[in-house]
Amino acid sequence: MPRSLEELKKIIREQEEKRTGAEKPKEETAADLSTVDAIVSKMKEKYKREGMEFEEVGGKLKQLRGEIATERKIELRRISDLVTSEQNPLIRLGGKIFIEFQSILTPLLERMSSISMVERLDYYLDSANMKISKRQFLALALAAGLVSGIFGVIASLFAVIGLGISLPVIILAPLLGIVLFALGIFIVLLIPQQIARSRGLLANKELPFALRHMATQLRSGIGLYKTMQAIASSDYGVLSEEFAKTISEIEEGTDTRVALKHLSDRTESKALRKALAHVIRALKTGGNLSKLMEDIAAEVSFDLRAEMKEFGEKMNFFGVIFIFIAIVLPVFIAILGGLRSAPIGAEGKSFFAALPLDIPTISLIYLIILPLLFLMMLFYIKAATPKF
C-alpha cells in the first residue's frame, strides 16, 4: 500500500540521520581555544586603539588565554584614568602630562613594551602591590622622562648663556635633554622593583612570628584556611596584606595550593618562598603542617641571626677603616701641613716644603674629599645593614 507523505518524510529523515551520523546537540562544557584566541585578539586590538589594556591581577601568568582558563580576574584600565586617580597627586600630574603630549609619547610607549626591563614590569607592579597597570606605569615613566628632558634643555641653555660656556647650544641642549629623558624613564621603571624588594624584606622581618602563630593554631586543631585568615587579620604588616590577597583568591574558587603558589610567585621574600614551597609540598603529600611550621620558623630565625652575625663581623673590620679616615687621616694631614709651613730647615726652609699641602689643597681635602669619604661609608653601612 502506498504510504502517506508524512510517513515517507519520516523514513527519509531517519535514513539521513543514520547516514550522516547526526546526533542531538550536546551542551558545550569548554570553550574552543581557537575561537577564544580570535576573540581575544580582536579585543586587544580594539582596546589598544582606545588606550586601554588587559591587566593581569596577581602572579606571573602573562597569557590572556591562561587567565581565562584559570578564571582569574582581568581588569580594563585606561591611561586617562590616571587623571582621576586618588592614589597620589604625582600620578594625576603624570597622567595629565602624558595626555597633553600623547601624540609624541604614545609611539615611544609602544616601542618600550618590547624592552626586557619592561617585560617583567607586570610582576614587579603586582609584587609591590601597586594598583596600576603596566601601560599606565609606562605612561607615567614617559611623562617623568619628558619633564627631565625639558629640565635638561633649560639647564643647558642657562649654562651656555648665563655662564658663558663656549660649547654650542645646538649640541649641548639636545644632548643633555636626551640623556636626562632616558635617565628619568630608567629611574621611574626601577621604582616597582625597589618597592617589591622592600616589601620582601619587611615580610622577612615578620615571618618567624607568623609561622609560629600558624604552627600554634594548627597544633590546636584549627584548619589551614582559618589559620591563614588569622594571619591576614593580624598585625603582621606586609605579610598580612599578602595573606589577605591569598584568602581572597581561595574564596573566589582557587585551589589552596594554587593560591599559595601565586603568593610564592609574586613575593620577593626568599624566606617566604622557601616556606611556601614546603607548605605546598606538605599539602600534596599529607605531612604534619604544625611541625613543619615550627621547623621553618626555626630555620628562618637561624638565617636571620647568621646574617646579623655576619654584619657584625663586617663592622668590626669597617670600624678600623672608619677610625683611620675619620680621626687619623685628618690629624695626619694637619701635622704634615704644619711641618710644610714651619721654617725648620736650612736657610729657613722646611724639609717638607715639597709636599703639595698648601692652604688651598688642605681646604679642598677637609671641605670636599673627606666629607665625600664619610658619605660613601654611610651609604655602605646603610646598604650592608640587614633589613629586619
Order of alpha helices (4+ residues) and beta strands (2+ residues): alpha-alpha-beta-alpha-beta-alpha-alpha-alpha-alpha-alpha-alpha-alpha-alpha-alpha-alpha-alpha-alpha-alpha-alpha
